[in-house]
């Protein structure tokens, strides 16, 4: 069976795929910002150790990673739905 290159970006599903990709990009940008904020809580980029800033950065990193995970789960679900539809069409042709 030939493999589709990108089943989520075909037909009517492309706006949903774009939404999930945008969520992933926003999550990665937020994760980079959280890493920068966390480094500012250390003597590397900041004046001294700041426990409150470090905890705030960690909370932001958790939220950013959840956005990345939601985007990935959405893309996986769209691929599974596309594969299910292709399998159902194949079964209809054969049976």
Secondary structure, 3 states (H helix, E strand, C coil): CCCCCCHHHCHHHHHHHHHHHHHHHHHHHHHHHHHHHHHHCCCCCCCCCCHHHHHHHHHHHHHHHHHHHHHHHHHHHHHHHHHHHHHHHHHHHHC
